[in-house]
Amino acid sequence: MNFNKNFSKLAESYLFAEVARRASAFAFTHPDKKLLNLGIGDVTQPLAPEAVKAVRAAAEEMSVSKTFKGYGPYEGYAFLREAISGYYSSLGVGISPHEIFVSDGAKSDLGNILDIFSVDNTVLIPDPVYPVYADTNVMAGRKIIFADATPQNGFLPMPDDGIKADIIYICSPNNPTGAAYSKEQLAKWVEYANGKGAIILYDAAYEAFVSDDSLARSIFQVEGARTCAIEICSLSKTAGFTGMRCGYTVICGELEREGVSANKLWLRRQSAKFNGTPYIVQRGAAAVFSKEGQRQIKETLGYYKENAKTISGALDEAGIFYTGGRNSPYIWLRCPREYDSWSFFDFLLNEAQVVGTPGAGFGKNGEGFFRLTAFGSAEDTREAALRLKNLF
């Protein structure tokens, strides 16, 4: 018996686990200090009332034999897939319910989708970016090429015809940089992917934060994407479902390679390894896409957007360079005073009791940068912004 030796190539400690460890250690040794967490990747505001109402009603259904539900469809219940299809229609995109697969979140799908691809595919991943992209491919033993995201290109790398990649990861708005691709920029990636026979894995987890019409909410707003892209989305940040766990993946019928349908491969994979998202959760998710549900989640999204403005304003006053903060819940700042990422983490923790996330944990191009998020409470965000201003 042998373990998967590729795991030895991973960093020993997951980025966010190390952040939590250091913050906990400080709190233990300084019980009189109040920590303000601007590194939190979790939401803090409650579920929309419409979703809660639907969950309660679904729970009641489960208590009655006539309406009890056992195993559901592997791809998700029709009522939710139809609701998601209607949401895409509101964005001007035609997606059939049969092209939508409900899951327990984007993170799971981003890792699990790799099951349908050969291990000998070459993967192109932006740097810096969310660690799950690289980690899951390292675990599988795939060759990884990194696309440099830097201040010079606005943290939005563009295709290079000299590079041949089979699987391309794009996250927009990006975690951690907050940068978002325009539809015109994405069109160049779509053209590249179709020309190379590659497939784009498009992480749209933060699309609901986009308010600029020139920016993409979905890669399927770009002509030609149906033949080269898989879109993965989540209700975690859109509707506060981090604890409920619900996301969805869109694979269009036209996405084929060598006569093999990616849509059918994914359904076969899900039917073998996944028993579906709970009925109660799916009812709550469907309520999110109702007219009243959309109104309610927009209020919560506005709350987080206001937090982002508060943080951005503090950085503006301090004269610190940053990206994000608009069309994104993330603020990506250059560490002042020539601190490296982890040194700046320790400096903020010790001098201001503010917790963030070191950019180095997102890739080599993240060194010297730092991520703050807008997911805290408004009160804590205002206090943290004041501490930042006083510090610099």
N, C-alpha and C positions, 0 to 999 in steps of 0.2 A: 504494500500500500504506500502510495506517495501523495503528499499534499500538492496543491497547485503552487509550483515554485514562483509563479508570476507575482504572488502576493508579497514575496520578499522584496520586490521592486517598488512597493508602495511606501510612502512615508509612514513611519511607525505610528504617529498620532494624527488623527483626522483634524483638520484645521480648527473647526468649531469646537471640538472637544478640548483642544489645547487652550483656546480662548476662555472657555468655561472653567477650566482647571485653574488658570492664573487668576481669574476674577474671583473664584471661590476662595482661593488661598489668601488673597488680599482681604476679602470680607471677613475671613476667620481671624486674621491677625489685627484687623482694624474694625472691631464691631461698632465703634462710634462714628464711622464714616458711612455716608449714604452713597452707594454706587448708582450711577445713572447709565443705563445701558443703551447706547446708540449703535451697538454692534448686533443687536437682536435681529435675527432673520425670521422670527415668529411674529404673528400679528397679536395685537393686544385688545382690539375692540370685538365685542360679541357678534354672534351671527345675526343676520338680518331677521327681523321678526317674522317675515313671510316664510323664511326657510325653517325657522323653529316651529311655526304652526304646522308646516307640512310634515316635519319629522314627528311631531306629536301625533298627528292624524295617522301617519304610517305605523307608528308603534301600536296604536289602538287596533289597526287592521290586523297586526300580527297576533293579537290576543283573541281573535275570533276565527274559528275553523273555516268559515266560508271565505274569508279574505286573507287568511294566512298565506305567506309566501315562503317557499323553500329556495332551492337553487334557482337563480335567475339566468337569463341568457348570458353567454360568455361575453358578448359584445356590448352588453348593457340593455336595460329595458327600452322598448320603443318610445315610451313617453319622454324619456330624457334625451335620447338621440334625436328625436324630432324637435325638442326644445332647443338643443344645441344647433341643429340645422337652421332653425328660425333665427337664432342669434347671428349666424354667419350671413344670412340673408340681409340682416340689418346693416351689415358691413359691406354689402354689395357683392357678396361672394356666394356662389351656388355650391353647396355641399350637401350631398344626399345623406340621409340617416344611415344608409348602408355603408357609408365611408367613414363612419364615426365609431370609435371603440371606447367605451367607458372603462376607467381603471381606478386604482386607489391613489393616483397622484402622478405628477410629471416625473418626479425623481425615479420612481419605479419603472415607468415606461422608457425613460432615457437609457436605463441600464438594460431592461429586458428586451428592447427592440433589437439589440445586437444579436439576439438568438437567430434572427432570420438572415444574418449576413455571414459570409465565409470569414474565417479567421485570417486569411491571407489578404484581406482588403487593407489598403492604406487609408489612414484616418487623418483628416485635417482639422485641427482644433485651434481656435484663437487663444492667445496668451496675452493678458490674464483672462481667466474665465472660471466659472463654477467648477469645482474640483471633480464632480461626478463624471464629467465627460472623459477626462484623462484616466481617472482611476478605473472605470469599468473596462476600458480598452486595454489598460495595462494588465488587469486581471485575466483578460482573454488572450494576451500575448500578441496583440496587433501592433503593427508599425505605426507610429504616430509622428506626424509632421505638425509643427506649430506655426501659425500665422501671427506675426507680430502686430499687436495692438498697442500703439504708442500715442503720446500727445501729438506727434507729427501727422498721424492719419486720423486724429480725433477718436482714437481707440476703436476705429471701424476699419479693419483690414479689408482690402479688396482682392479679387481674384488675380492670380499670377499664372499666365498661360504656360510658364515654364515648369509649373508644379503639377504633377499628376496625383490626384487623390480620388478615392472611391467613395468615401463617406465624409461629409462635411458638416461640422456642427456650427450653427449660428444661433446666438441668443440675442434677441432684440425685443424690448430694451434689455441691455446687457447687465448681467450680474457678474462682476461687481461694479463696472464702470459707469453704469447709467446711460451709456451712449446708445442711440437707436438709429437703425438704418432707415433711409428714405426709400420710397418705392422705386425710385430710379436706381439707387445703389443696389437694392435687392435684385432688380432686373438683370444687372450684370452678373450676379452670382447665379441666377437661374440660367442665363445664357451659358455661363461657364460649365455648370453641372450638366446641362443637356448636351453640350458639346463633348464633354469628357465621358458621358455615360455614368456620371456620379449621382449619388443621392444626398440631398440636404436633409439633415435632421434639424428642424427649426423649432427652437424652444421659445414659445410665446407666453410663458408663464406670467409676464408683466404687461401684456398688451393692453389691459384695461386702464393702465396709467397714462397711455398715450392720448394727448389732446390736440396735437399738431396734425392737421390733415395731410401734410406732406409726408408724414412718417407712416410706416406700415403697421397695421394692427394684425395682419395675417399675411403670410407669404403667398397665399392664394389670391391676394389682391394683385399679384403680378402675373401677367400673361406667360404661359409656359410652365408654371410651377406644378401643375397637376401631373406632369410627366417626370418630375425629378425631386419632389419634396414630400416629406412626411412632417406634419405639424403636431407638436405635443404641447398641450396646454393644461392648466390646473386651476382649480377654484381656491387654492390655498391662500393666495394673496388677493385675488379678485374678490372673494366672498368670505374670507376668514375660515376656510375649511382645513386649516393645518391639522386640527385634531379630528376632523370628520373624515378626511382622506377621500378626495374625489378629483379625478382629472379625466382627460380624454385625448385620444390620438386620432388624427385624421389621415387616412391613406386613400387616395383617390383611385378609382378603377383603372385609370390610364397608366398608373405607375407599374410598369413591367420591365423586366430585364430577361432577355433570351426566352421570351414567351411565358415567363413565370410571373404571376400576379403577386405583388407585395401585399395587397389587401388580403388575399386568400392565405398567404403564408402566415401573416400576423393572426388571422382568425384561427388557423390550425395551431399556432403556438399557444395562444390564449386558452383554447379548449383543452390543451394538454397540461398546462401549468397554472391555470388561474380559474378560480370558481366564481369570479365576478365580485363587483362592489355591492355591499349590502343594500337591500331594497329600501330600507329606511333612509340611508344616506342619499340614494338616488332620488327619492322623493324630495328631499331637502334641496338637492342640486337643481332639480327641475323648477322648483319655486324661485330659485335665483334668477332664472331666465324669464320669469313672468314680468309683466309690465310693472307691477308693484315691487317685485323683487329687484328689478333693475334700478328703480328709483331709490330703494333703500341702500343698495350696495354703493351707489354713486355718492350717497351722503358719507359713507364710511371711507370710500376712496378719497373724497374731498378732505376728510380729517387728516389722512396720512399725507396728502399733498400739501396741506397747510404746514404740517410738521417739516416737510422737506424745505419749504420756503423759509421757515424759521432757522434751520441749520444753514441753508445757503446764505441767508442774510448775515449770520454771524461770521461766516468765512469771508464774505465780501468786505465786511468791516475790518477784518483782520488782514486783508490783502493776501489771502491764501488761494492758490490756484486749485480749481476743482472742475469736474465734469458731473453731469447728472443733476438731480434735484428738480428737473423739469421733465415731464414725460416718463418719470422713473421714481421709484421710492429710494433709490440709492444715490449717495453723494460720494464721489471718488476724489479725494484730495491729495495733493502732493505734500509729503511730510515736510514741515518747516524746519529751519535750522539744520538742514542736512542730516536729519535723523534717518536711520534705516527703519523699515516697517515695524519690527518687533521692539526696537528701542523707543520708537514713538508710542507704541502701545503701552509700554511700561511707564513712560513719561506721563501720558494722559491719565493712566490709572493712579499713579502715585501723587501727582500734583493737582489733578482736578477731579479724580474719582469718576472719570468718564471712560466707558468701555466701548471700543470699536473693534474693527477686524483688520489685522495687518495685511497689506496688499500682497506681500511676498507669498502668502498662502494660496494665492490664486494663480501663481506662475512667476517665472523669472522677470517678466516685464512689470509685475506688480511691486517689485522691490522699490522702496522709496515712496510708495503710495499707501493710502489708508482708506478703508470703507466705513462710512457711517450710514445708518438706515433711518427711515422715517416711521418705523413701526412701533415706536414707544408711545407712551401716553403724551398728550399735549403738555401737561404740567412738567413732566420729566424732560421733555424735549426743550422747552423754554428755559428750564434751569440749566441744562447741559449747554445750551447755546450761550447763555450768560457766562458760564464758567470758561468756555472756550474763548470768548471775547476778552475776558479778564486775564486769561493766561497769555494772550498774544497782543 
